């Protein structure tokens, strides 16, 4: 047998190198290369003869080039998990043969969510929970604490991937949970569990098992200090969906976000609340992201953001105070910091409002992270409100993108955002003119369309 080859894999970007070096040549990160043993490929048994129109070694049933017009298109059969928020993030339910990677901080609720899912699926689909970090007694105690039926739940305490697949092939579960992938190892490699080579090879075997048997596989992944899933980034490329559990420490609310999904929309959002009996769905997430103020408060603005297919009402708070430093601070939570600096420059140039000698703090209430440009107008309105120490008109929402020349650009799905705001009782909306309806109203809500930053500033003054 040929000698095994050693390569070095970057844990940040997954790039392979023939020898160790201090810096990755692809992502330029330092001290991120880990040793990876590449097993030699086994010689394939191929025919030695040739036939007319073919090639040497062509076998019956070999893949062939096929026009897409001849491919039979069928919708993926989906199975509801019994947890509506999880089904939403997955794109409508479980797909047979799919591999889903779930990451998040320790104690965020990954194992709890998956155990609850198996508890609801156990009566209809056979499942198997493989634990590499806890004993079977600990798993049973958690299930009992969550008031889950213990009968349909089947667990296995094992870390060797060969023995796990042997047991799974015998039990034939429809849903397989691996908690966690960093504890799984294969007998083919001598590296320690959790290393790049062990995680990569174990995930590859589980992916192959899922595709061959049609089993839905969930992989629980640890996260690094930076918040990414530990191990090579190629692990995220191997799976069908990547979900992240997010939540502020001390808060009982958890957000499940999809960053990759081959069977549904990305950036879909599911909201849960942690209770003594486990995770509970939040049917109206907009309510938890809006603070219950006794009256209008300076520095507070409400925006309508969109996460996947769901419009959400989110409160943006700003605090502007005189700076005692030569370089005023710009602190942002839930938004992009560089974009705040850009918006303050546009406010100065095209709005005539200077904040170069002020400390500006901006926070999105509820721990949610807004990643779209529709937050530009409400952020500037919150900053102006705090700077003037004057609250915005009551029951007012806003959304829209601000350009560098001071124009207000439209955002996608403006009509759906306005309908969501009207459903929650808002009576006034400041939106881009291109998103405003022709009648100027949505139900009982007045819609003010603006084209320039100055018009948005004037709209924030009117009561």
C-alpha positions as a printed NumPy array, in Angstrom:
array([[  0.   ,   0.   ,   0.   ],
       [  1.211,   3.489,  -0.783],
       [  2.484,   5.597,   2.037],
       [  0.005,   8.   ,   3.637],
       [  0.484,  11.618,   2.642],
       [  0.508,  14.473,   5.145],
       [ -1.039,  17.831,   4.319],
       [ -1.692,  20.943,   6.369],
       [ -5.205,  22.429,   6.427],
       [ -6.157,  25.973,   7.429],
       [ -8.799,  25.919,  10.161],
       [-10.137,  29.291,   8.985],
       [-10.621,  28.89 ,   5.231],
       [ -9.962,  25.157,   4.627],
       [ -7.053,  25.714,   2.229],
       [ -4.534,  22.859,   1.991],
       [ -0.754,  23.291,   2.014],
       [  1.94 ,  20.754,   1.301],
       [  4.094,  21.871,   4.231],
       [  3.618,  23.745,   7.478],
       [  4.065,  27.502,   7.514],
       [  3.251,  30.212,   9.981],
       [  0.788,  32.082,   7.786],
       [ -1.952,  30.741,   5.523],
       [ -1.331,  31.897,   1.958],
       [ -5.083,  32.079,   1.191],
       [ -6.621,  33.987,   4.131],
       [ -3.354,  35.46 ,   5.564],
       [ -4.193,  34.294,   9.105],
       [ -1.348,  33.268,  11.418],
       [ -0.897,  29.936,  13.247],
       [ -4.016,  28.315,  11.764],
       [ -2.483,  25.307,   9.93 ],
       [ -3.169,  21.853,  11.358],
       [ -1.751,  18.527,  10.231],
       [ -4.081,  16.351,   8.157],
       [ -3.317,  12.776,   7.112],
       [ -4.485,  12.059,   3.568],
       [ -5.163,   8.378,   3.046],
       [ -4.041,   6.966,  -0.306],
       [ -6.838,   6.121,  -2.716],
       [ -7.509,   2.425,  -3.239],
       [ -7.067,   1.16 ,  -6.808],
       [-10.392,   0.726,  -8.535],
       [-11.236,  -2.456, -10.303],
       [-11.73 ,  -1.353, -13.906],
       [-12.021,  -3.251, -17.077],
       [ -8.951,  -3.381, -19.243],
       [-10.655,  -3.588, -22.609],
       [-12.309,  -0.904, -24.677],
       [-15.51 ,  -0.865, -26.656],
       [-16.731,   1.152, -29.572],
       [-17.813,   4.659, -28.584],
       [-16.502,   4.157, -25.06 ],
       [-13.257,   4.394, -23.14 ],
       [-10.947,   2.1  , -21.308],
       [-12.416,   1.037, -17.976],
       [-15.978,   2.225, -18.628],
       [-18.368,   0.136, -16.542],
       [-22.078,  -0.443, -16.725],
       [-24.089,   2.115, -14.802],
       [-21.345,   4.739, -14.92 ],
       [-22.456,   8.39 , -14.73 ],
       [-23.156,  10.046, -18.063],
       [-23.718,  13.591, -19.247],
       [-27.444,  14.383, -19.204],
       [-29.293,  17.489, -20.442],
       [-31.203,  19.164, -17.627],
       [-34.371,  18.966, -19.708],
       [-34.278,  15.189, -19.26 ],
       [-33.874,  15.355, -15.497],
       [-37.046,  14.456, -13.601],
       [-37.835,  17.287, -11.195],
       [-39.58 ,  16.252,  -8.004],
       [-40.264,  18.32 ,  -4.905],
       [-38.358,  17.257,  -1.807],
       [-40.509,  15.293,   0.601],
       [-40.48 ,  17.17 ,   3.896],
       [-41.392,  16.013,   7.369],
       [-42.572,  18.455,  10.018],
       [-40.489,  18.319,  13.181],
       [-43.352,  19.453,  15.401],
       [-41.438,  22.679,  16.193],
       [-42.735,  25.407,  13.902],
       [-39.792,  27.792,  14.318],
       [-37.315,  25.025,  13.48 ],
       [-39.356,  24.037,  10.418],
       [-39.29 ,  27.658,   9.261],
       [-35.484,  27.86 ,   9.486],
       [-35.059,  24.501,   7.738],
       [-37.19 ,  25.717,   4.849],
       [-40.427,  23.876,   5.659],
       [-39.321,  20.716,   7.459],
       [-36.835,  17.86 ,   7.33 ],
       [-35.595,  16.603,   3.964],
       [-34.63 ,  12.944,   3.702],
       [-30.872,  12.51 ,   3.37 ],
       [-30.07 ,  16.067,   4.451],
       [-27.132,  16.925,   6.71 ],
       [-27.623,  19.917,   9.039],
       [-24.859,  21.523,  11.101],
       [-25.949,  23.442,  14.226],
       [-23.456,  25.695,  16.015],
       [-23.649,  27.998,  19.006],
       [-22.081,  28.973,  22.303],
       [-21.957,  26.399,  25.114],
       [-25.245,  26.208,  26.999],
       [-27.196,  28.117,  24.354],
       [-29.67 ,  25.242,  23.882],
       [-28.451,  23.167,  20.918],
       [-28.785,  19.793,  22.64 ],
       [-32.071,  20.811,  24.254],
       [-33.618,  21.772,  20.926],
       [-32.549,  18.575,  19.177],
       [-33.72 ,  16.386,  22.059],
       [-37.105,  18.135,  22.005],
       [-37.268,  17.567,  18.259],
       [-36.604,  13.849,  18.688],
       [-39.237,  13.732,  21.424],
       [-41.879,  15.068,  19.035],
       [-40.683,  12.925,  16.116],
       [-40.257,   9.726,  18.119],
       [-43.868,   8.665,  17.719],
       [-43.745,   8.94 ,  13.904],
       [-40.096,   8.535,  12.877],
       [-37.475,   6.238,  14.432],
       [-34.56 ,   8.318,  15.667],
       [-31.184,   7.916,  17.346],
       [-29.387,  10.39 ,  19.609],
       [-25.614,   9.786,  19.7  ],
       [-23.866,  11.528,  22.574],
       [-20.127,  11.849,  22.798],
       [-19.986,  14.292,  25.704],
       [-22.622,  13.032,  28.155],
       [-23.611,   9.708,  29.628],
       [-26.904,   8.028,  28.85 ],
       [-28.06 ,   8.854,  32.373],
       [-27.516,  12.566,  31.796],
       [-29.444,  12.438,  28.53 ],
       [-32.323,  10.577,  30.218],
       [-32.41 ,  13.109,  33.079],
       [-32.599,  16.011,  30.643],
       [-35.397,  14.346,  28.693],
       [-37.29 ,  13.748,  31.93 ],
       [-36.767,  17.365,  33.004],
       [-38.192,  18.514,  29.657],
       [-41.277,  16.289,  30.143],
       [-40.472,  14.31 ,  26.996],
       [-41.757,  10.755,  26.485],
       [-38.821,   8.427,  27.155],
       [-40.243,   5.468,  25.242],
       [-39.64 ,   6.677,  21.659],
       [-36.207,   8.138,  22.484],
       [-33.188,   5.956,  21.711],
       [-29.659,   7.014,  22.623],
       [-26.133,   5.735,  22.07 ],
       [-23.012,   6.782,  23.998],
       [-20.213,   6.266,  21.465],
       [-17.479,   8.321,  19.79 ],
       [-16.042,   5.927,  17.183],
       [-17.644,   6.689,  13.827],
       [-17.295,   3.107,  12.553],
       [-19.225,   1.695,  15.528],
       [-21.804,   4.496,  15.285],
       [-22.493,   3.722,  11.632],
       [-22.636,   0.008,  12.403],
       [-25.299,   0.596,  15.056],
       [-27.164,   3.047,  12.819],
       [-27.163,   0.588,   9.912],
       [-28.7  ,  -2.022,  12.194],
       [-31.289,   0.269,  13.852],
       [-32.113,   2.153,  10.621],
       [-33.193,   5.487,  12.166],
       [-34.797,   8.125,   9.976],
       [-33.211,  10.923,  12.046],
       [-29.673,  10.756,  13.484],
       [-28.239,  13.354,  15.886],
       [-24.482,  13.542,  16.579],
       [-23.633,  15.57 ,  19.695],
       [-21.007,  16.707,  18.991],
       [-18.96 ,  16.225,  15.817],
       [-15.773,  17.386,  17.606],
       [-15.864,  14.301,  19.85 ],
       [-16.164,  11.778,  16.995],
       [-13.089,   9.97 ,  15.712],
       [-12.301,   7.343,  13.108],
       [-10.01 ,   4.331,  13.38 ],
       [ -8.446,   5.178,  10.014],
       [ -6.548,   8.15 ,  11.461],
       [ -4.175,   8.425,  14.39 ],
       [ -4.884,  12.079,  15.161],
       [ -6.642,  13.073,  18.378],
       [-10.446,  13.565,  18.407],
       [-11.385,  17.137,  17.571],
       [ -8.458,  17.657,  15.218],
       [ -9.002,  18.878,  11.686],
       [ -8.448,  15.487,  10.099],
       [-10.764,  13.631,  12.516],
       [-13.603,  16.143,  12.189],
       [-13.299,  16.236,   8.421],
       [-13.21 ,  12.485,   7.903],
       [-15.989,  11.771,  10.402],
       [-18.255,  14.352,   8.796],
       [-17.518,  12.907,   5.363],
       [-18.535,   9.405,   6.516],
       [-21.756,  10.719,   8.071],
       [-22.586,  12.682,   4.924],
       [-22.057,   9.598,   2.78 ],
       [-24.248,   7.555,   5.131],
       [-27.028,  10.167,   4.962],
       [-27.048,  10.283,   1.166],
       [-26.951,   6.488,   0.76 ],
       [-29.67 ,   5.662,   3.301],
       [-31.876,   8.773,   3.189],
       [-31.317,   9.436,   6.906],
       [-31.578,  13.049,   8.104],
       [-28.413,  13.805,  10.094],
       [-27.934,  16.667,  12.57 ],
       [-24.386,  17.572,  13.617],
       [-23.768,  19.692,  16.713],
       [-20.637,  21.817,  16.344],
       [-18.584,  23.704,  18.904],
       [-17.715,  27.327,  18.211],
       [-14.42 ,  29.2  ,  18.48 ],
       [-13.769,  32.45 ,  20.34 ],
       [-14.636,  34.352,  17.159],
       [-18.046,  32.631,  16.997],
       [-17.334,  30.345,  14.033],
       [-17.726,  26.58 ,  14.091],
       [-14.515,  24.918,  15.265],
       [-12.636,  22.875,  12.701],
       [-12.038,  23.475,   9.008],
       [-14.42 ,  25.707,   7.097],
       [-14.767,  22.89 ,   4.589],
       [-17.107,  21.267,   7.136],
       [-19.648,  23.983,   6.347],
       [-19.302,  23.242,   2.625],
       [-19.943,  19.519,   3.087],
       [-23.329,  19.847,   4.797],
       [-26.652,  20.928,   3.314],
       [-27.586,  23.521,   5.945],
       [-25.703,  25.541,   8.563],
       [-27.703,  26.898,  11.512],
       [-26.412,  29.12 ,  14.312],
       [-27.954,  29.534,  17.745],
       [-27.563,  33.1  ,  18.998],
       [-28.502,  34.774,  22.268],
       [-27.273,  37.318,  24.763],
       [-25.935,  36.041,  28.064],
       [-28.569,  36.551,  30.73 ],
       [-31.408,  36.772,  28.209],
       [-33.935,  33.958,  27.956],
       [-34.545,  34.532,  24.243],
       [-32.694,  32.504,  21.623],
       [-32.48 ,  33.141,  17.883],
       [-31.871,  30.308,  15.415],
       [-30.517,  31.648,  12.131],
       [-29.82 ,  29.849,   8.848],
       [-26.601,  30.89 ,   7.11 ],
       [-26.713,  28.186,   4.468],
       [-29.598,  26.056,   3.256],
       [-29.713,  24.055,   0.047],
       [-33.408,  23.325,   0.561],
       [-34.742,  26.717,   1.626],
       [-34.112,  30.424,   2.093],
       [-30.967,  31.629,   3.84 ],
       [-30.994,  34.167,   6.67 ],
       [-34.28 ,  32.671,   7.882],
       [-34.937,  33.308,  11.553],
       [-36.547,  31.29 ,  14.342],
       [-37.145,  32.728,  17.819],
       [-37.313,  30.685,  21.023],
       [-37.618,  31.429,  24.724],
       [-35.729,  29.3  ,  27.255],
       [-37.875,  28.116,  30.139],
       [-37.682,  25.472,  32.868],
       [-39.267,  22.982,  30.474],
       [-36.866,  23.716,  27.619],
       [-37.211,  25.899,  24.557],
       [-40.595,  27.35 ,  23.711],
       [-41.552,  28.931,  20.394],
       [-42.234,  32.664,  20.241],
       [-45.213,  33.108,  17.884],
       [-44.928,  36.916,  17.769],
       [-41.216,  37.8  ,  17.838],
       [-41.833,  41.48 ,  17.058],
       [-43.356,  41.892,  20.528],
       [-40.151,  40.857,  22.322],
       [-37.962,  43.201,  20.248],
       [-40.054,  46.275,  21.133],
       [-39.467,  47.831,  24.548],
       [-42.544,  48.671,  26.603],
       [-41.908,  52.355,  27.334],
       [-44.402,  54.223,  29.499],
       [-44.306,  57.057,  26.954],
       [-42.271,  58.438,  24.035],
       [-38.543,  58.25 ,  24.759],
       [-35.751,  60.301,  23.139],
       [-33.25 ,  58.26 ,  21.149],
       [-35.665,  55.439,  20.286],
       [-36.861,  54.525,  16.791],
       [-38.717,  51.479,  15.497],
       [-37.773,  49.88 ,  12.184],
       [-39.155,  47.015,  10.128],
       [-36.39 ,  44.626,   9.159],
       [-36.734,  41.431,   7.183],
       [-35.144,  38.123,   8.148],
       [-35.657,  35.523,   5.431],
       [-39.394,  35.519,   4.713],
       [-40.414,  37.168,   7.993],
       [-40.771,  40.933,   8.592],
       [-39.813,  41.912,  12.15 ],
       [-40.35 ,  45.094,  14.115],
       [-37.149,  46.007,  15.953],
       [-36.353,  48.949,  18.209],
       [-33.13 ,  50.872,  17.59 ],
       [-31.83 ,  52.964,  20.496],
       [-29.208,  55.703,  20.257],
       [-27.403,  57.723,  22.909],
       [-25.521,  60.854,  21.837],
       [-23.447,  62.63 ,  24.479],
       [-20.732,  65.264,  24.548],
       [-17.348,  63.597,  24.195],
       [-14.469,  64.337,  26.54 ],
       [-12.007,  62.546,  24.252],
       [-10.096,  63.823,  21.279],
       [-11.473,  60.939,  19.226],
       [-15.21 ,  60.488,  19.982],
       [-16.393,  56.922,  20.421],
       [-18.673,  55.066,  17.997],
       [-20.076,  51.977,  19.734],
       [-22.545,  49.762,  17.876],
       [-24.332,  46.587,  18.995],
       [-26.387,  44.673,  16.432],
       [-25.299,  46.79 ,  13.444],
       [-22.159,  47.387,  11.409],
       [-19.876,  49.928,  13.03 ],
       [-18.345,  51.23 ,   9.792],
       [-21.811,  51.94 ,   8.419],
       [-22.642,  54.094,  11.436],
       [-19.545,  56.228,  10.772],
       [-20.648,  56.612,   7.146],
       [-24.201,  57.592,   8.14 ],
       [-22.923,  60.242,  10.565],
       [-20.802,  61.727,   7.769],
       [-23.848,  61.832,   5.447],
       [-25.887,  63.435,   8.239],
       [-23.279,  66.171,   8.584],
       [-22.803,  66.823,   4.875],
       [-26.39 ,  66.59 ,   3.618],
       [-28.399,  67.142,   6.8  ],
       [-26.41 ,  69.944,   8.39 ],
       [-26.193,  68.118,  11.73 ],
       [-22.684,  67.687,  13.154],
       [-21.785,  64.897,  15.571],
       [-17.989,  64.957,  15.253],
       [-17.617,  66.068,  18.894],
       [-20.199,  63.629,  20.266],
       [-19.964,  60.053,  21.531],
       [-22.551,  57.976,  19.668],
       [-23.834,  54.659,  21.042],
       [-26.328,  52.601,  19.011],
       [-28.   ,  49.384,  20.147],
       [-30.568,  47.031,  18.618],
       [-32.913,  45.884,  21.385],
       [-33.304,  42.149,  21.974],
       [-29.847,  40.998,  20.913],
       [-30.819,  40.612,  17.248],
       [-28.29 ,  41.515,  14.565],
       [-29.603,  43.571,  11.627],
       [-27.616,  42.966,   8.448],
       [-29.591,  44.944,   5.87 ],
       [-29.374,  48.581,   4.798],
       [-33.041,  49.274,   5.605],
       [-31.837,  50.287,   9.077],
       [-30.16 ,  53.49 ,   7.808],
       [-33.138,  55.853,   8.156],
       [-34.269,  54.659,  11.63 ],
       [-30.675,  54.796,  12.929],
       [-30.313,  58.433,  11.845],
       [-33.742,  59.274,  13.275],
       [-32.758,  57.722,  16.624],
       [-29.456,  59.662,  16.615],
       [-31.262,  62.936,  15.865],
       [-33.842,  62.236,  18.563],
       [-31.136,  61.678,  21.18 ],
       [-29.105,  64.671,  20.03 ],
       [-32.135,  66.97 ,  20.316],
       [-33.405,  65.192,  23.462],
       [-36.793,  65.075,  21.787],
       [-38.74 ,  61.847,  21.17 ],
       [-40.017,  60.892,  17.761],
       [-43.765,  61.103,  17.066],
       [-45.596,  58.304,  18.841],
       [-46.396,  55.065,  16.953],
       [-43.937,  55.888,  14.144],
       [-41.894,  53.341,  12.212],
       [-39.235,  53.892,   9.559],
       [-37.068,  52.015,   7.102],
       [-34.933,  52.898,   4.085],
       [-31.379,  53.009,   2.782],
       [-29.37 ,  56.235,   2.799],
       [-26.966,  56.897,  -0.078],
       [-23.752,  58.883,   0.103],
       [-25.344,  61.762,  -1.792],
       [-28.177,  61.989,   0.738],
       [-30.841,  60.196,  -1.302],
       [-33.241,  57.713,   0.311],
       [-33.209,  54.451,  -1.625],
       [-36.039,  51.882,  -1.614],
       [-35.691,  48.472,   0.013],
       [-37.223,  45.115,  -1.016],
       [-40.69 ,  44.014,   0.159],
       [-41.775,  47.457,   1.296],
       [-45.487,  46.615,   1.172],
       [-45.072,  43.603,   3.448],
       [-43.134,  45.7  ,   5.959],
       [-45.872,  48.331,   6.054],
       [-48.586,  45.712,   6.549],
       [-46.634,  44.188,   9.44 ],
       [-46.315,  47.605,  11.106],
       [-50.022,  48.342,  10.622],
       [-50.868,  44.991,  12.213],
       [-49.041,  46.068,  15.389],
       [-50.95 ,  49.333,  15.653],
       [-48.455,  51.836,  14.217],
       [-50.108,  54.932,  12.78 ],
       [-47.229,  56.653,  10.958],
       [-44.435,  55.449,   8.68 ],
       [-41.435,  57.252,   7.163],
       [-40.294,  55.234,   4.149],
       [-38.584,  55.777,   0.776],
       [-40.882,  57.399,  -1.764],
       [-40.544,  54.363,  -4.054],
       [-41.911,  52.124,  -1.261],
       [-44.849,  54.391,  -0.393],
       [-48.292,  53.332,  -1.71 ],
       [-50.076,  55.657,  -4.124],
       [-52.903,  56.342,  -1.675],
       [-50.449,  57.372,   1.036],
       [-52.04 ,  55.05 ,   3.578],
       [-51.996,  51.401,   4.588],
       [-55.153,  50.782,   6.55 ],
       [-55.257,  53.459,   9.247],
       [-51.503,  54.137,   9.023],
       [-50.25 ,  57.304,   7.317],
       [-47.258,  56.661,   5.032],
       [-44.813,  59.512,   4.358],
       [-42.583,  58.938,   1.333],
       [-39.214,  60.743,   1.376],
       [-36.593,  61.084,  -1.352],
       [-33.846,  63.066,   0.404],
       [-32.309,  63.009,   3.86 ],
       [-33.617,  66.5  ,   4.599],
       [-37.191,  65.296,   4.1  ],
       [-36.618,  62.435,   6.545],
       [-35.237,  64.915,   9.104],
       [-38.304,  67.118,   8.69 ],
       [-40.599,  64.088,   9.062],
       [-38.894,  63.162,  12.343],
       [-39.733,  66.643,  13.745],
       [-43.428,  66.622,  12.886],
       [-45.749,  65.497,  15.65 ]])
